[in-house]
Amino acid sequence: MSHTVREKQKLLNRVRRIKGQIEAIERALEDERGCNEVLQQITSCRGAMNGLLAVVLEDHIRTHLVDADQHDDDTQGSATEQLIEVVHSYFK
């Protein structure tokens, strides 16, 4: 992912915010807070993870997959197959 260097700080900031959200979930569970509060924190974290996934996936598609099949670089399989594999892994 050498192409992510230009966005490295933005990605790291997202990851650090997610890490903080995970730690908040852990504290809420340790403090036996209400289900509603824990569920809200979990859904917020999930949204943040989905946002991170969307940014990285979009960059991957734009950088590696758009028109990649036309160049026929078969080192990692076709661009179509790569995208299908990523989408399938997301829904597991």
N, CA, C and O atoms as a GROMACS GRO file, in nm:
protein
  368
    1MET      N    1   0.082  -0.119   0.000
    1MET     CA    2   0.000   0.000   0.000
    1MET      C    3   0.086   0.125   0.000
    1MET      O    4   0.057   0.220   0.073
    2SER      N    5   0.189   0.126  -0.079
    2SER     CA    6   0.278   0.242  -0.082
    2SER      C    7   0.206   0.368  -0.127
    2SER      O    8   0.249   0.478  -0.092
    3HIS      N    9   0.100   0.354  -0.202
    3HIS     CA   10   0.025   0.470  -0.249
    3HIS      C   11  -0.050   0.538  -0.137
    3HIS      O   12  -0.095   0.652  -0.154
    4THR      N   13  -0.065   0.472  -0.023
    4THR     CA   14  -0.138   0.534   0.089
    4THR      C   15  -0.050   0.632   0.167
    4THR      O   16  -0.099   0.697   0.259
    5VAL      N   17   0.076   0.642   0.132
    5VAL     CA   18   0.166   0.732   0.205
    5VAL      C   19   0.113   0.875   0.201
    5VAL      O   20   0.124   0.948   0.300
    6ARG      N   21   0.056   0.916   0.088
    6ARG     CA   22   0.006   1.053   0.077
    6ARG      C   23  -0.112   1.077   0.171
    6ARG      O   24  -0.139   1.191   0.208
    7GLU      N   25  -0.181   0.972   0.209
    7GLU     CA   26  -0.295   0.983   0.300
    7GLU      C   27  -0.265   0.920   0.436
    7GLU      O   28  -0.355   0.898   0.516
    8LYS      N   29  -0.140   0.891   0.459
    8LYS     CA   30  -0.100   0.815   0.579
    8LYS      C   31  -0.151   0.879   0.707
    8LYS      O   32  -0.208   0.810   0.791
    9GLN      N   33  -0.131   1.011   0.725
    9GLN     CA   34  -0.170   1.075   0.849
    9GLN      C   35  -0.321   1.071   0.870
    9GLN      O   36  -0.368   1.051   0.982
   10LYS      N   37  -0.397   1.091   0.762
   10LYS     CA   38  -0.543   1.085   0.773
   10LYS      C   39  -0.589   0.944   0.814
   10LYS      O   40  -0.677   0.929   0.898
   11LEU      N   41  -0.528   0.843   0.753
   11LEU     CA   42  -0.564   0.705   0.787
   11LEU      C   43  -0.526   0.672   0.930
   11LEU      O   44  -0.604   0.610   1.003
   12LEU      N   45  -0.408   0.713   0.972
   12LEU     CA   46  -0.365   0.688   1.110
   12LEU      C   47  -0.456   0.759   1.210
   12LEU      O   48  -0.487   0.704   1.316
   13ASN      N   49  -0.499   0.880   1.178
   13ASN     CA   50  -0.591   0.951   1.267
   13ASN      C   51  -0.723   0.876   1.280
   13ASN      O   52  -0.778   0.867   1.389
   14ARG      N   53  -0.773   0.821   1.169
   14ARG     CA   54  -0.896   0.742   1.174
   14ARG      C   55  -0.878   0.619   1.262
   14ARG      O   56  -0.963   0.588   1.345
   15VAL      N   57  -0.766   0.551   1.244
   15VAL     CA   58  -0.739   0.430   1.322
   15VAL      C   59  -0.729   0.464   1.471
   15VAL      O   60  -0.778   0.389   1.556
   16ARG      N   61  -0.666   0.574   1.502
   16ARG     CA   62  -0.652   0.613   1.643
   16ARG      C   63  -0.787   0.649   1.705
   16ARG      O   64  -0.811   0.619   1.822
   17ARG      N   65  -0.875   0.712   1.627
   17ARG     CA   66  -1.010   0.740   1.679
   17ARG      C   67  -1.085   0.610   1.703
   17ARG      O   68  -1.156   0.597   1.803
   18ILE      N   69  -1.070   0.515   1.611
   18ILE     CA   70  -1.136   0.384   1.628
   18ILE      C   71  -1.082   0.314   1.752
   18ILE      O   72  -1.157   0.254   1.828
   19LYS      N   73  -0.952   0.322   1.770
   19LYS     CA   74  -0.890   0.262   1.888
   19LYS      C   75  -0.949   0.322   2.016
   19LYS      O   76  -0.977   0.251   2.112
   20GLY      N   77  -0.969   0.453   2.016
   20GLY     CA   78  -1.031   0.519   2.131
   20GLY      C   79  -1.174   0.472   2.153
   20GLY      O   80  -1.218   0.456   2.266
   21GLN      N   81  -1.246   0.451   2.043
   21GLN     CA   82  -1.383   0.402   2.054
   21GLN      C   83  -1.386   0.260   2.111
   21GLN      O   84  -1.472   0.229   2.193
   22ILE      N   85  -1.294   0.176   2.069
   22ILE     CA   86  -1.286   0.039   2.121
   22ILE      C   87  -1.256   0.043   2.271
   22ILE      O   88  -1.316  -0.032   2.349
   23GLU      N   89  -1.164   0.129   2.310
   23GLU     CA   90  -1.130   0.141   2.452
   23GLU      C   91  -1.251   0.191   2.532
   23GLU      O   92  -1.270   0.150   2.647
   24ALA      N   93  -1.331   0.279   2.474
   24ALA     CA   94  -1.451   0.327   2.542
   24ALA      C   95  -1.552   0.214   2.560
   24ALA      O   96  -1.620   0.208   2.662
   25ILE      N   97  -1.563   0.127   2.462
   25ILE     CA   98  -1.651   0.009   2.474
   25ILE      C   99  -1.603  -0.080   2.587
   25ILE      O  100  -1.682  -0.127   2.669
   26GLU      N  101  -1.473  -0.102   2.591
   26GLU     CA  102  -1.416  -0.185   2.698
   26GLU      C  103  -1.446  -0.125   2.835
   26GLU      O  104  -1.484  -0.197   2.927
   27ARG      N  105  -1.427   0.006   2.849
   27ARG     CA  106  -1.455   0.071   2.978
   27ARG      C  107  -1.603   0.060   3.015
   27ARG      O  108  -1.638   0.036   3.130
   28ALA      N  109  -1.689   0.077   2.915
   28ALA     CA  110  -1.833   0.068   2.941
   28ALA      C  111  -1.870  -0.071   2.991
   28ALA      O  112  -1.952  -0.085   3.082
   29LEU      N  113  -1.810  -0.173   2.932
   29LEU     CA  114  -1.838  -0.310   2.976
   29LEU      C  115  -1.783  -0.336   3.116
   29LEU      O  116  -1.849  -0.398   3.199
   30GLU      N  117  -1.662  -0.287   3.139
   30GLU     CA  118  -1.604  -0.304   3.272
   30GLU      C  119  -1.685  -0.234   3.380
   30GLU      O  120  -1.699  -0.284   3.491
   31ASP      N  121  -1.740  -0.118   3.345
   31ASP     CA  122  -1.820  -0.040   3.440
   31ASP      C  123  -1.966  -0.084   3.445
   31ASP      O  124  -2.048  -0.024   3.516
   32GLU      N  125  -1.998  -0.188   3.370
   32GLU     CA  126  -2.133  -0.244   3.364
   32GLU      C  127  -2.238  -0.138   3.331
   32GLU      O  128  -2.344  -0.130   3.394
   33ARG      N  129  -2.206  -0.058   3.232
   33ARG     CA  130  -2.301   0.044   3.188
   33ARG      C  131  -2.416  -0.021   3.114
   33ARG      O  132  -2.410  -0.139   3.079
   34GLY      N  133  -2.520   0.054   3.092
   34GLY     CA  134  -2.641   0.002   3.030
   34GLY      C  135  -2.621  -0.046   2.887
   34GLY      O  136  -2.533  -0.001   2.815
   35CYS      N  137  -2.706  -0.140   2.850
   35CYS     CA  138  -2.699  -0.198   2.716
   35CYS      C  139  -2.710  -0.092   2.608
   35CYS      O  140  -2.638  -0.097   2.508
   36ASN      N  141  -2.798   0.005   2.628
   36ASN     CA  142  -2.819   0.108   2.528
   36ASN      C  143  -2.690   0.186   2.500
   36ASN      O  144  -2.656   0.212   2.384
   37GLU      N  145  -2.620   0.222   2.606
   37GLU     CA  146  -2.495   0.296   2.590
   37GLU      C  147  -2.390   0.211   2.520
   37GLU      O  148  -2.320   0.260   2.431
   38VAL      N  149  -2.378   0.085   2.559
   38VAL     CA  150  -2.279  -0.004   2.497
   38VAL      C  151  -2.313  -0.026   2.349
   38VAL      O  152  -2.225  -0.021   2.263
   39LEU      N  153  -2.440  -0.049   2.321
   39LEU     CA  154  -2.481  -0.069   2.182
   39LEU      C  155  -2.453   0.055   2.097
   39LEU      O  156  -2.409   0.043   1.983
   40GLN      N  157  -2.477   0.172   2.151
   40GLN     CA  158  -2.451   0.297   2.079
   40GLN      C  159  -2.302   0.309   2.048
   40GLN      O  160  -2.265   0.348   1.937
   41GLN      N  161  -2.218   0.276   2.144
   41GLN     CA  162  -2.074   0.285   2.123
   41GLN      C  163  -2.028   0.183   2.018
   41GLN      O  164  -1.942   0.213   1.935
   42ILE      N  165  -2.086   0.064   2.021
   42ILE     CA  166  -2.050  -0.039   1.923
   42ILE      C  167  -2.090   0.005   1.783
   42ILE      O  168  -2.012  -0.011   1.689
   43THR      N  169  -2.210   0.059   1.768
   43THR     CA  170  -2.254   0.102   1.635
   43THR      C  171  -2.171   0.220   1.585
   43THR      O  172  -2.145   0.231   1.465
   44SER      N  173  -2.130   0.307   1.675
   44SER     CA  174  -2.043   0.418   1.634
   44SER      C  175  -1.909   0.366   1.585
   44SER      O  176  -1.855   0.414   1.485
   45CYS      N  177  -1.856   0.269   1.656
   45CYS     CA  178  -1.728   0.209   1.617
   45CYS      C  179  -1.741   0.137   1.483
   45CYS      O  180  -1.653   0.146   1.397
   46ARG      N  181  -1.850   0.066   1.467
   46ARG     CA  182  -1.873  -0.004   1.341
   46ARG      C  183  -1.882   0.096   1.225
   46ARG      O  184  -1.828   0.071   1.117
   47GLY      N  185  -1.948   0.207   1.247
   47GLY     CA  186  -1.956   0.310   1.143
   47GLY      C  187  -1.819   0.365   1.108
   47GLY      O  188  -1.789   0.389   0.991
   48ALA      N  189  -1.737   0.386   1.210
   48ALA     CA  190  -1.602   0.436   1.186
   48ALA      C  191  -1.519   0.334   1.108
   48ALA      O  192  -1.443   0.371   1.018
   49MET      N  193  -1.533   0.207   1.142
   49MET     CA  194  -1.461   0.102   1.068
   49MET      C  195  -1.508   0.096   0.923
   49MET      O  196  -1.427   0.083   0.832
   50ASN      N  197  -1.639   0.106   0.903
   50ASN     CA  198  -1.692   0.105   0.766
   50ASN      C  199  -1.640   0.225   0.687
   50ASN      O  200  -1.612   0.214   0.568
   51GLY      N  201  -1.629   0.340   0.753
   51GLY     CA  202  -1.575   0.457   0.686
   51GLY      C  203  -1.430   0.438   0.646
   51GLY      O  204  -1.390   0.474   0.535
   52LEU      N  205  -1.351   0.380   0.735
   52LEU     CA  206  -1.211   0.350   0.704
   52LEU      C  207  -1.202   0.251   0.588
   52LEU      O  208  -1.123   0.269   0.496
   53LEU      N  209  -1.283   0.147   0.594
   53LEU     CA  210  -1.286   0.048   0.486
   53LEU      C  211  -1.320   0.115   0.353
   53LEU      O  212  -1.258   0.086   0.251
   54ALA      N  213  -1.418   0.203   0.354
   54ALA     CA  214  -1.460   0.270   0.231
   54ALA      C  215  -1.347   0.353   0.171
   54ALA      O  216  -1.327   0.351   0.050
   55VAL      N  217  -1.275   0.426   0.254
   55VAL     CA  218  -1.165   0.510   0.206
   55VAL      C  219  -1.054   0.423   0.144
   55VAL      O  220  -1.007   0.451   0.034
   56VAL      N  221  -1.014   0.319   0.216
   56VAL     CA  222  -0.905   0.233   0.167
   56VAL      C  223  -0.949   0.156   0.043
   56VAL      O  224  -0.872   0.142  -0.052
   57LEU      N  225  -1.072   0.106   0.044
   57LEU     CA  226  -1.122   0.030  -0.071
   57LEU      C  227  -1.134   0.120  -0.194
   57LEU      O  228  -1.096   0.080  -0.304
   58GLU      N  229  -1.184   0.240  -0.176
   58GLU     CA  230  -1.195   0.333  -0.289
   58GLU      C  231  -1.057   0.362  -0.347
   58GLU      O  232  -1.039   0.362  -0.469
   59ASP      N  233  -0.960   0.388  -0.261
   59ASP     CA  234  -0.824   0.415  -0.309
   59ASP      C  235  -0.767   0.294  -0.381
   59ASP      O  236  -0.701   0.308  -0.484
   60HIS      N  237  -0.794   0.175  -0.328
   60HIS     CA  238  -0.745   0.053  -0.393
   60HIS      C  239  -0.807   0.038  -0.532
   60HIS      O  240  -0.737   0.005  -0.628
   61ILE      N  241  -0.937   0.061  -0.541
   61ILE     CA  242  -1.004   0.049  -0.670
   61ILE      C  243  -0.947   0.150  -0.769
   61ILE      O  244  -0.914   0.116  -0.882
   62ARG      N  245  -0.935   0.275  -0.725
   62ARG     CA  246  -0.885   0.380  -0.815
   62ARG      C  247  -0.740   0.356  -0.856
   62ARG      O  248  -0.703   0.382  -0.970
   63THR      N  249  -0.659   0.306  -0.764
   63THR     CA  250  -0.516   0.290  -0.789
   63THR      C  251  -0.483   0.160  -0.861
   63THR      O  252  -0.398   0.160  -0.950
   64HIS      N  253  -0.548   0.050  -0.823
   64HIS     CA  254  -0.505  -0.081  -0.872
   64HIS      C  255  -0.602  -0.151  -0.966
   64HIS      O  256  -0.561  -0.237  -1.043
   65LEU      N  257  -0.729  -0.116  -0.961
   65LEU     CA  258  -0.826  -0.196  -1.035
   65LEU      C  259  -0.883  -0.129  -1.160
   65LEU      O  260  -0.914  -0.197  -1.257
   66VAL      N  261  -0.899   0.002  -1.158
   66VAL     CA  262  -0.956   0.070  -1.273
   66VAL      C  263  -0.863   0.051  -1.393
   66VAL      O  264  -0.746   0.088  -1.389
   67ASP      N  265  -0.916  -0.007  -1.495
   67ASP     CA  266  -0.843  -0.035  -1.619
   67ASP      C  267  -0.729  -0.135  -1.601
   67ASP      O  268  -0.649  -0.153  -1.693
   68ALA      N  269  -0.720  -0.200  -1.486
   68ALA     CA  270  -0.610  -0.296  -1.464
   68ALA      C  271  -0.624  -0.417  -1.555
   68ALA      O  272  -0.523  -0.471  -1.601
   69ASP      N  273  -0.747  -0.460  -1.582
   69ASP     CA  274  -0.766  -0.576  -1.670
   69ASP      C  275  -0.714  -0.549  -1.810
   69ASP      O  276  -0.667  -0.641  -1.878
   70GLN      N  277  -0.721  -0.427  -1.854
   70GLN     CA  278  -0.674  -0.394  -1.988
   70GLN      C  279  -0.523  -0.404  -1.999
   70GLN      O  280  -0.469  -0.430  -2.106
   71HIS      N  281  -0.454  -0.384  -1.887
   71HIS     CA  282  -0.308  -0.394  -1.887
   71HIS      C  283  -0.263  -0.538  -1.872
   71HIS      O  284  -0.146  -0.570  -1.894
   72ASP      N  285  -0.356  -0.625  -1.836
   72ASP     CA  286  -0.332  -0.769  -1.825
   72ASP      C  287  -0.212  -0.802  -1.737
   72ASP      O  288  -0.131  -0.887  -1.773
   73ASP      N  289  -0.202  -0.736  -1.623
   73ASP     CA  290  -0.098  -0.768  -1.525
   73ASP      C  291  -0.152  -0.879  -1.437
   73ASP      O  292  -0.228  -0.852  -1.343
   74ASP      N  293  -0.116  -1.002  -1.465
   74ASP     CA  294  -0.176  -1.118  -1.400
   74ASP      C  295  -0.100  -1.163  -1.275
   74ASP      O  296  -0.110  -1.279  -1.236
   75THR      N  297  -0.026  -1.072  -1.213
   75THR     CA  298   0.052  -1.113  -1.096
   75THR      C  299  -0.036  -1.145  -0.977
   75THR      O  300  -0.002  -1.231  -0.896
   76GLN      N  301  -0.151  -1.077  -0.964
   76GLN     CA  302  -0.240  -1.103  -0.850
   76GLN      C  303  -0.380  -1.139  -0.896
   76GLN      O  304  -0.474  -1.130  -0.818
   77GLY      N  305  -0.397  -1.178  -1.020
   77GLY     CA  306  -0.530  -1.208  -1.071
   77GLY      C  307  -0.592  -1.085  -1.132
   77GLY      O  308  -0.536  -0.976  -1.124
   78SER      N  309  -0.705  -1.103  -1.194
   78SER     CA  310  -0.770  -0.991  -1.261
   78SER      C  311  -0.825  -0.891  -1.160
   78SER      O  312  -0.852  -0.925  -1.045
   79ALA      N  313  -0.840  -0.769  -1.205
   79ALA     CA  314  -0.895  -0.664  -1.120
   79ALA      C  315  -1.035  -0.700  -1.074
   79ALA      O  316  -1.072  -0.676  -0.959
   80THR      N  317  -1.112  -0.758  -1.163
   80THR     CA  318  -1.248  -0.798  -1.128
   80THR      C  319  -1.247  -0.900  -1.015
   80THR      O  320  -1.322  -0.887  -0.919
   81GLU      N  321  -1.162  -1.001  -1.027
   81GLU     CA  322  -1.154  -1.104  -0.924
   81GLU      C  323  -1.104  -1.048  -0.792
   81GLU      O  324  -1.151  -1.090  -0.686
   82GLN      N  325  -1.010  -0.954  -0.795
   82GLN     CA  326  -0.962  -0.892  -0.672
   82GLN      C  327  -1.074  -0.819  -0.602
   82GLN      O  328  -1.090  -0.831  -0.480
   83LEU      N  329  -1.153  -0.743  -0.677
   83LEU     CA  330  -1.262  -0.668  -0.618
   83LEU      C  331  -1.367  -0.762  -0.560
   83LEU      O  332  -1.418  -0.738  -0.450
   84ILE      N  333  -1.400  -0.867  -0.632
   84ILE     CA  334  -1.497  -0.965  -0.582
   84ILE      C  335  -1.447  -1.028  -0.453
   84ILE      O  336  -1.524  -1.047  -0.359
   85GLU      N  337  -1.320  -1.060  -0.447
   85GLU     CA  338  -1.262  -1.121  -0.327
   85GLU      C  339  -1.271  -1.027  -0.207
   85GLU      O  340  -1.304  -1.070  -0.096
   86VAL      N  341  -1.243  -0.900  -0.228
   86VAL     CA  342  -1.251  -0.802  -0.120
   86VAL      C  343  -1.394  -0.789  -0.070
   86VAL      O  344  -1.418  -0.787   0.051
   87VAL      N  345  -1.488  -0.780  -0.162
   87VAL     CA  346  -1.628  -0.765  -0.124
   87VAL      C  347  -1.676  -0.889  -0.049
   87VAL      O  348  -1.747  -0.877   0.051
   88HIS      N  349  -1.638  -1.007  -0.095
   88HIS     CA  350  -1.679  -1.130  -0.027
   88HIS      C  351  -1.620  -1.136   0.115
   88HIS      O  352  -1.689  -1.175   0.209
   89SER      N  353  -1.494  -1.097   0.130
   89SER     CA  354  -1.433  -1.100   0.263
   89SER      C  355  -1.501  -1.002   0.357
   89SER      O  356  -1.506  -1.027   0.478
   90TYR      N  357  -1.553  -0.893   0.305
   90TYR     CA  358  -1.623  -0.796   0.388
   90TYR      C  359  -1.750  -0.854   0.447
   90TYR      O  360  -1.784  -0.826   0.562
   91PHE      N  361  -1.821  -0.936   0.369
   91PHE     CA  362  -1.949  -0.987   0.414
   91PHE      C  363  -1.938  -1.118   0.493
   91PHE      O  364  -2.041  -1.173   0.531
   92LYS      N  365  -1.819  -1.167   0.518
   92LYS     CA  366  -1.803  -1.290   0.598
   92LYS      C  367  -1.827  -1.261   0.743
   92LYS      O  368  -1.819  -1.352   0.826
   0.00000   0.00000   0.00000
